[in-house]
Amino acid sequence: MNILMMVMSGLVLFTGGCAREDIVPDRLEGKVDRDLRYSDIKHDPLAKKGKLMLAGGKVLAAERVKDGTRIEVLQIPLSEDLMPTGRETESKGRFVVIDRDGQVSDPAVFDDENKRITVVGEVVGSTTITIDETQQRVPQLALKHVTVWDWDRVKSGYTPYYGYAYPYRWGYRGYYGYPLYW
């Protein structure tokens, strides 16, 4: 019985590590400043221009614009697993992610009101958004990669089967089960 427990524990640790690689793909690993936080860019994003960072939160809006797809996000702190924690009250504000390369196939991917994402983005500056009737400057990131979380499964305490891809995992894996590298 003890050997079985050790094997299962090893599988849990192994698959946890694999899930993290999907969030930061190999092509970007080592380039992402894992110490850079939203609070570091909130008031002066130009000071960190060009740096790659991880950010996450709840998608508030996604739309096609002239120069790509624009995603407005309510920032939510990331957990150790690089997943938005779900504690919206801990948000420090909003940010905008822009996909100028046309990698987002359709903004409808983000239509669910509970859609959460983790992005690898390059800090490019700031942009203006409208909150209610007020204009506000927020940081803007250029999209390098996104993980779209199936938040309903995460909230329900869904535990993935080890080693299986979508639909048995939390992230959005695309039609053929491959991660979407946006």
C-alpha positions as CSV (number, residue, x, y, z in Angstrom):
1,M,0.0,0.0,0.0
2,N,2.8,2.4,0.8
3,I,4.4,1.9,-2.6
4,L,1.1,2.7,-4.3
5,M,0.8,5.9,-2.3
6,M,4.4,6.9,-3.2
7,V,3.7,6.3,-6.9
8,M,0.5,8.3,-6.8
9,S,2.2,11.2,-5.0
10,G,4.9,11.2,-7.7
11,L,2.3,11.3,-10.4
12,V,0.6,14.2,-8.7
13,L,3.9,16.2,-8.5
14,F,4.8,15.3,-12.0
15,T,1.5,16.3,-13.6
16,G,1.5,19.6,-11.6
17,G,4.8,20.5,-13.1
18,C,3.5,19.7,-16.6
19,A,0.5,21.9,-16.2
20,R,2.8,24.8,-15.4
21,E,4.7,24.4,-18.7
22,D,1.5,25.0,-20.7
23,I,1.2,28.4,-19.0
24,V,4.7,29.5,-19.9
25,P,5.7,27.7,-23.1
26,D,9.3,26.5,-23.6
27,R,9.9,29.3,-26.2
28,L,9.3,31.9,-23.6
29,E,10.7,30.2,-20.5
30,G,13.7,32.2,-19.2
31,K,12.5,35.4,-20.9
32,V,9.6,36.0,-18.5
33,D,10.4,38.2,-15.5
34,R,8.6,36.1,-12.8
35,D,9.3,38.8,-10.2
36,L,7.5,41.5,-12.1
37,R,4.0,42.1,-10.7
38,Y,1.0,44.1,-11.8
39,S,1.7,46.6,-9.0
40,D,5.1,47.3,-10.5
41,I,3.6,48.5,-13.8
42,K,0.3,49.9,-12.7
43,H,1.4,53.6,-12.3
44,D,4.4,53.7,-14.7
45,P,4.3,50.9,-17.3
46,L,6.9,52.7,-19.5
47,A,9.5,52.0,-16.8
48,K,9.2,48.3,-17.5
49,K,8.6,48.6,-21.3
50,G,9.8,45.5,-23.2
51,K,9.8,43.1,-20.3
52,L,7.8,39.9,-20.4
53,M,5.5,39.2,-17.4
54,L,2.8,36.9,-16.1
55,A,-0.6,38.5,-15.3
56,G,-4.0,37.1,-14.8
57,G,-7.6,37.9,-14.0
58,K,-11.2,37.9,-15.1
59,V,-12.0,38.9,-18.8
60,L,-14.3,41.8,-18.8
61,A,-14.5,42.4,-22.5
62,A,-12.9,41.2,-25.8
63,E,-13.3,42.7,-29.2
64,R,-11.8,43.0,-32.6
65,V,-10.2,46.4,-33.2
66,K,-8.4,47.8,-36.2
67,D,-5.0,46.7,-35.0
68,G,-5.9,43.2,-33.5
69,T,-7.9,41.8,-30.7
70,R,-8.3,43.8,-27.5
71,I,-9.0,42.0,-24.2
72,E,-9.8,44.1,-21.1
73,V,-9.0,42.2,-17.8
74,L,-9.7,42.8,-14.1
75,Q,-6.4,41.9,-12.6
76,I,-6.5,39.1,-10.0
77,P,-3.4,37.8,-8.2
78,L,-2.0,34.5,-9.4
79,S,-1.6,31.4,-7.3
80,E,1.5,29.3,-7.1
81,D,0.1,27.3,-10.0
82,L,-0.1,30.6,-12.0
83,M,-3.9,30.5,-12.0
84,P,-6.0,33.6,-11.0
85,T,-6.9,33.1,-7.4
86,G,-10.5,34.0,-7.8
87,R,-10.3,36.6,-5.1
88,E,-11.6,39.6,-7.1
89,T,-11.5,41.8,-4.0
90,E,-7.7,41.6,-4.1
91,S,-7.6,43.2,-7.5
92,K,-5.3,46.2,-8.0
93,G,-7.1,47.4,-11.1
94,R,-7.4,46.6,-14.8
95,F,-5.1,46.0,-17.7
96,V,-5.5,45.6,-21.5
97,V,-4.0,42.8,-23.6
98,I,-3.7,43.4,-27.3
99,D,-3.1,40.7,-29.8
100,R,-1.7,42.5,-32.9
101,D,-0.5,39.2,-34.6
102,G,-4.0,38.0,-35.1
103,Q,-3.5,34.8,-33.1
104,V,-6.8,35.0,-31.3
105,S,-9.1,33.2,-33.6
106,D,-12.3,34.7,-32.2
107,P,-13.0,37.0,-29.2
108,A,-16.1,34.8,-28.5
109,V,-13.6,32.4,-26.8
110,F,-13.8,34.9,-23.9
111,D,-17.6,35.4,-23.9
112,D,-18.4,33.5,-20.7
113,E,-18.9,36.0,-17.8
114,N,-16.6,33.8,-15.5
115,K,-13.7,33.4,-18.0
116,R,-10.3,33.7,-16.3
117,I,-7.0,33.9,-18.1
118,T,-3.3,33.9,-17.4
119,V,-1.2,35.7,-20.0
120,V,2.4,36.0,-20.8
121,G,2.6,39.5,-22.1
122,E,5.2,42.1,-23.1
123,V,4.7,45.5,-21.4
124,V,4.2,48.1,-24.1
125,G,2.9,51.1,-22.3
126,S,-0.6,52.2,-21.3
127,T,-4.0,52.8,-22.9
128,T,-7.2,54.5,-21.9
129,I,-10.4,52.6,-21.0
130,T,-13.8,53.8,-19.9
131,I,-15.1,52.6,-16.5
132,D,-18.7,53.6,-16.2
133,E,-18.4,57.3,-17.3
134,T,-14.8,57.8,-16.3
135,Q,-11.7,57.6,-18.5
136,Q,-8.7,55.8,-16.8
137,R,-5.2,55.0,-18.0
138,V,-4.2,51.3,-17.5
139,P,-1.2,49.2,-18.4
140,Q,-1.2,47.5,-21.8
141,L,0.5,44.2,-22.7
142,A,1.2,42.7,-26.1
143,L,0.0,39.1,-26.0
144,K,2.6,36.3,-26.3
145,H,0.6,33.4,-24.8
146,V,-2.7,32.9,-23.0
147,T,-4.2,30.1,-20.9
148,V,-8.0,30.3,-20.7
149,W,-9.3,28.6,-17.5
150,D,-12.5,26.7,-17.3
151,W,-13.5,28.5,-14.1
152,D,-16.7,26.6,-13.5
153,R,-14.6,23.4,-13.2
154,V,-12.0,25.1,-11.0
155,K,-14.7,26.5,-8.6
156,S,-16.4,23.2,-8.3
157,G,-13.2,21.6,-7.0
158,Y,-12.8,19.5,-10.1
159,T,-9.7,17.4,-10.0
160,P,-8.2,16.5,-13.3
161,Y,-7.3,12.9,-14.3
162,Y,-3.5,12.6,-14.3
163,G,-1.9,12.8,-17.7
164,Y,-5.0,13.4,-19.8
165,A,-5.6,16.5,-21.9
166,Y,-8.7,18.6,-22.4
167,P,-11.6,18.0,-21.5
168,Y,-10.1,16.4,-18.4
169,R,-7.8,19.3,-17.5
170,W,-8.7,22.8,-16.4
171,G,-7.2,24.9,-19.3
172,Y,-8.7,25.5,-22.7
173,R,-6.8,23.2,-25.1
174,G,-8.4,24.0,-28.5
175,Y,-10.4,21.8,-30.9
176,Y,-7.7,19.1,-31.3
177,G,-6.5,19.2,-27.7
178,Y,-3.4,21.2,-28.3
179,P,-2.7,24.3,-26.2
180,L,-3.5,27.6,-27.9
181,Y,-0.3,29.6,-28.2
182,W,-1.6,33.1,-28.6
